[in-house]
Amino acid sequence: MTFSEPIHIAWQCTYECNLECIHCYAAYNHHELLTKKEAKNLIKQAYEIGAKSFVFTGGEPLLRLDILELVKFVRDSGMAPVIATNATLMTPEHIKSFKESKASIAINLPTLIEETHVKFTRTHSLFKKMMALDALLKEGLSVSVGAVVTSLNIDDVEGVIRFAESRGLTCDVLATIPMGRAKSKILPKLHNYKSLMIKLFDKWHALPMML
């Protein structure tokens, strides 16, 4: 058996977050985090096994104090850095540094409906998220959005896809991982989820990742 090189490696760089999303599998995780030195060693190992990109996820990666340095280290190591973020903490300093590192930004956007977004994140954060998205695009960064499918937002997913299409963005539709804060009760009913997947394939020509 032969193994191909990984396309990307994702690292849960922090468990802290400023939102309380109902789908979060990182919540309640209290394992010790890697130090900056250990993180750089992990990045080196990812490059050595052939990874093309390195994804910073969490929690909220922007809460990690050394995130800018580590993102630059990924680029200097020869990989493409990707930051999976809710974007609400994005500052001009982040944007400038990420632009210099040629980083891609993947924003969690489960819905465009304010009321549903409040229920999903337990915060009033949609406006900040959209402002950050606009600022990133204005500076020419590569931006994508991702919608995790739950029973709360399953009817909103196509709205997110239409928004992404209107802005020329890639949209990832993701399954809920039932761990952490993501309890099984938020999983969509199987027939509803199947119907959505069929519609995404038929109408939007969506394909599973890496195909």
N, C-alpha and C positions, 0 to 999 in steps of 0.2 A: 504494500500500500504506500502511495506517495501523497504528500500533503503540499498543497500550494501555499504560497506566502500569504499572510493575512492582509486583507485590504486595509483594515484599521484596527487599532486597539483602543478600547475605552477604559478610562481610569476614573473611578469614583474618588475624586480628589478631596472632597469634604462631605460631611453629613449635615452641616449647617444650612439653613435656608430661611429666607425672609417671608416665604409663603407657606401655606399649609395645604398643599394640593391633596385631594382625596386619593389620587392614584399613586402617590409617592412610595416607592419600594425602599427608599433610603431611610425613611423615618424610623426612629427608635434604634438605629444602628449606632453602637457605641464602641466599635473597634478602634484601636489606636490608629491615627493617621500617619502616613509616611512623612518623614522630615523632608526638607528641601533636598538634602544630599541623597536620600533614599529615592526621592521622586526622580531626580536626574539620572540615577542609576537605572530605574525602571524605564525611563525614556530611551536610554542607550540600548537596553536590552530589546525594546520594541523595534528599534531601528536595525539591530543586528539580526533579528529573525525575519526582516524583510517587510515590516509594516510600512504602508504608504502614507497613512495618516494616524494621528494620535488625538483621541477625543477626551477632553476634560468634561466630566459630568459630576453630578453630585446627588443630593444637595444642590446648592447654588455655587458654582465655581468662582463667581466674582467675590465671594466672601473669603476666599483663600488669599491671604496677604501677599503671597509670592506668585500669584497667578500670572502677572505680566512677565516676570522673569522666566517662569517655566514655559510659557507659550513661546517666547523668543528662543528658549533652549531647544524646543521641539523643531522650530524652523531651522535653527543653526545646525541641528543634528541631521537634517536632510529629509524630514517628514513634513506633511502639511498639518498644521494645528487646527483643531475644530473645538469650539466652545459651545457646549449644550447648556443653555441658560434660559432663565425666565426674562432676562433683559431689563428688569425693572431697576437694577442698580447700575446700569450702564452709564458711565460718565464720559465726557470728552477725552479724558486721559486714557480710559480703556479703548475708546474708538481709535485714537491716534496710535496707540501701541499695537493694537490688533491689526490695523492697516499696515503698519511697518512690518509686522510679522507675516503678512499675507494670510491671516487666519480667516477661517470660515465660521459663521455664527449660526447656530441652530436654535431657534426660539420655540419654546413650548407655547402653543396657541390652540387650546382645546376648543375654543368657541369665540365667536365675535359678538355674542350677546352678553351685555353687561351683567344682567341678573344671573345668568348661568355661570358666567366667569367668577362671580363672587362666591357662588355655591361651590364651584370647583376648587378655587384657590383659597377660599375663606378670607379673602382680602379684596379691597378695591384697587386693583392693579392693572386693569386692562388698558387704561389711558396711558400710563407710564410705559407699558409694554409696546404700544403702537407708536408712541413718540420715539422710543429707542429704535424701533425698526426703521422708521423714516430717517432718523439720523444716520444709522448705519448705511442705508442705501444711498443717502445723499453723499456720503464719503466714498462710495464705490466698493464697499465690502461685499463679499459673497454671503448672502443670507438665505436660509431656508426656514420653514416652519414645520412643526410637528404636532399632530393631534392624537392624543392617546384616547382610544375609544372606551367609554364607560356607558352605563345606563343613563347617566345624567346628560351627556353631550352627543349621543349617537346620532340624533337628528340634526345636529349642527355641523357635522363633519364636512358635508358637501359645501356648506357655506364657507368654511375655511379653505377648501380646495379652490372654490371660485375666486376667493380673495387672492390666494397665492397665484393663480393663473393671471389675474388682472395686474399683478405687480411683477410678473415674470419670475416667480420664486418656485423652487422645488417644495413639494409638500409631502411629508412622510406621515402615513397613517399607521399608528402603532397599537399593538395589543397591550392591555393592562396586565401587569405581572402581579398576581395576588399575594403580596407580602408587604411587610412594613405597614404603612397606613392604608394600603389598598386591600380592603376586605372583599371577600367573595361577593358580598351583596351589591357591590357597584359594577360587577361584571354584567354586560348586556346579555339579554336572553339569546340563546344559541341561534334561533331562527332569524332574529333581528340582525345579529352579527353576520350570519351567512348571507343574508339578503344585501347587506351593505357591501360586503366583499365582492359579490357578484356584480352589483351595480358599479362599483369602482373599476372593475375589470372591463365591463361592457361599455360603460359611458366614458370613462377617463383613461382606459387602456393602462391601468395601473398594474404593476408587476411586483412580486416579492423582491425584497432587497437582494442585490448582488446577482440578479439574473440579467 
